[in-house]
């Protein structure tokens, strides 16, 4: 089982539009839109990690994912979480 086969249904990402609430302080709408996109990115990375783990548990050792891939996904998830934490805090 390949990781791409496990990732057939990655959710659609954020739409890239400004935050829909218009009564927020200046700059807050943009910060919320950034946080939403980073959160969707985290969800995607988490799904990729889940797929990689599923491949590890179900595939033969010669088809396991490289440890560098797993580490990279963890670091990507951490970086996205830091963006969410930064942008979600009030200015």
C-alpha positions in Angstrom: 0.0 0.0 0.0 1.5 3.4 -1.0 1.0 6.6 0.8 -0.6 8.3 -2.2 -3.2 5.5 -2.2 -4.0 6.4 1.4 -4.4 10.1 0.6 -7.3 9.9 -1.9 -9.6 12.1 0.1 -7.6 15.0 1.6 -10.1 17.7 2.5 -10.4 20.9 0.6 -8.3 23.7 2.0 -9.3 27.1 3.2 -10.6 29.2 0.3 -8.0 31.9 0.6 -10.6 34.7 1.0 -10.6 37.2 3.8 -12.2 36.3 7.1 -16.0 36.7 6.8 -16.5 38.7 10.0 -16.2 42.4 9.2 -16.6 43.9 12.7 -13.1 42.9 13.8 -10.3 45.3 14.6 -8.0 46.2 11.7 -5.6 43.4 10.8 -7.6 40.8 12.8 -9.5 39.6 9.7 -6.2 38.8 8.0 -4.8 37.1 11.1 -7.8 34.9 11.4 -7.7 34.0 7.7 -4.0 33.1 8.1 -4.8 31.0 11.2 -7.6 29.2 9.2 -5.2 28.3 6.4 -2.5 27.1 8.8 -5.1 25.0 10.6 -6.3 23.4 7.4 -2.6 22.7 6.6 -2.2 21.0 10.0 -5.2 18.9 9.3 -3.7 17.9 5.9 -0.3 17.0 7.5 -2.1 15.0 10.2 -3.9 13.1 7.5 -0.7 12.4 5.8 0.9 11.2 9.0 -2.1 8.9 9.6 -1.7 7.5 6.0 2.0 7.0 6.5 1.3 5.1 9.8 -1.3 3.0 8.1 1.1 2.2 5.4 3.7 1.2 8.0 1.3 -1.1 9.8 -0.1 -2.7 6.7 2.7 -2.8 4.1 5.7 -5.0 3.8 8.9 -3.5 5.2 10.3 -2.7 1.7 7.3 -0.4 1.1 7.5 1.5 4.4 7.9 5.2 4.3 11.3 6.7 5.1 11.8 8.0 8.6 12.8 11.4 7.1 9.4 11.7 5.6 7.8 11.1 9.0 10.1 13.6 10.7 9.4 16.2 8.0 5.7 15.8 8.5 6.0 16.2 12.2 8.1 19.4 11.8 5.6 20.7 9.2 2.7 20.1 11.7 4.6 21.9 14.5 5.4 24.9 12.3 1.8 25.2 11.2 0.7 24.9 14.9 3.1 27.8 15.8 1.5 29.9 13.0 -2.0 29.2 14.4 -0.9 30.1 17.9 0.7 33.3 16.7 -2.3 34.5 14.6 -5.0 33.4 16.9 -3.8 35.6 19.8 -5.4 39.1 20.1 -3.2 41.9 18.8 
